[in-house]
Amino acid sequence: MTQVPREKIPVVSKCTVRIMAPEGYRKVFLRKDDSPMQVISDVASQAETQVSQLTGGTWSHQKFGNRKQLVGHLRLNDTTANKVVATSGKQGVFCTKISKDSDTAPKPKVFWITKLADEDQETYYRRCLTLGQTRKQHLILRPGGGADIGFVWQTQDQEIHKPKVYDFHGVPLGWDSSEIMSLVTDVGWSNPVVLSRKRKGQVSCWRIRSTPPMEKKDEGSWTYSVDDVVPWTLNVLLAPPKAAKAVSSWVQAPRRTFGQFSAEEFPVLDNAQKAKPGEKQDLGKGSQSKSKEKGKGEASERGRSRSPMRTQGKDVKQRMKIMKAKKTGRDLGKATVTKPLMTV
């Protein structure tokens, strides 16, 4: 037995790629209902790779409110994964890599394209697609409403300061909205709008949409020491995004294949219709199976059984009818016995 050393065993680096196909963006390119097979065929065509490399994985239907999408997770080698991710946004399909340490790994800075007034979903998508071609970047998708398509931040991009939602912790319970808005404005925040208030123990938390001070705009948190009659500390944090509740249902993934199939011929193939090796093909009820010959190699066809028990049974029934007819005086007509009767 020849032993293969460990250093000669090939190691293929793989990663997980998430594929999202929102119904609102996919319907621009489809004339029928979408499916995982159709999605991977379009992705393979754009990435110039084999469809067989995108088969398998797990797929599901997801629904966020009135928005629906197909979501798939595939294990791909790094070369194929990079090709697939580079096509994100084309044909209404969005692809992204998922790292093992996605929760702790630093995420790239992303900015989102806001939908213009009176702009429908198709016009918004095509505008983002054109912008991606100009920037030479692929599109990024997030579950959202008016701004769900974005791009990774580039050095030449200019930051536009927009109001965001923040949580102001530690405010005394006796304070009202006018007092908290006055304090927020005095410490450098602009255009505050109170959204909600929630009690937490002996203090309250105010959720406010506002723009932070320009000199501290990149900080993730702010702390202020308030010199009141009873001194207290105001802590400001960026409010967590509202998680959209998704309803998922399992979808059959394309069967894993390893053939050299192109994007055009893959949907035509149906392995379920092919007979498996060593399995007889069903030709219908009218077909007759031939048995292997026992002699010189010719196949013999077995006919219908003609045993004496079959013919004798019919003769006995005919004799009983004749005897019964004689007793009752019935006219036998043309009833005849064509074969010798058995003696009973």
Secondary structure, DSSP 8 states (H G I E B T S, - for coil): -----GGGS----EEEEEEEEEHHHHTTT-SS---HHHHHHHHHHHHT--GGGG--SEEEEEEETTEEEEEEEEEEEHHHHHHHHHTTTGGG-EEEEE-TTTTTS----EEE----TT--HHHHHHHHHHHHHHHT---EE-S-SS--EEEE--TT-------EEEEEEEEETT--HHHHHHHHHHTT-EEEEEEEEEEETTEEEEEEEEE--GGGTT-SEEEEEE-SSS-EEEEEEE--------EEEEE-------S---TTTGGG--GGGS--TT------TT----B--SSSS--B-------HHHHHHHHHHHHHHHHHHHHHT---TT----S-----
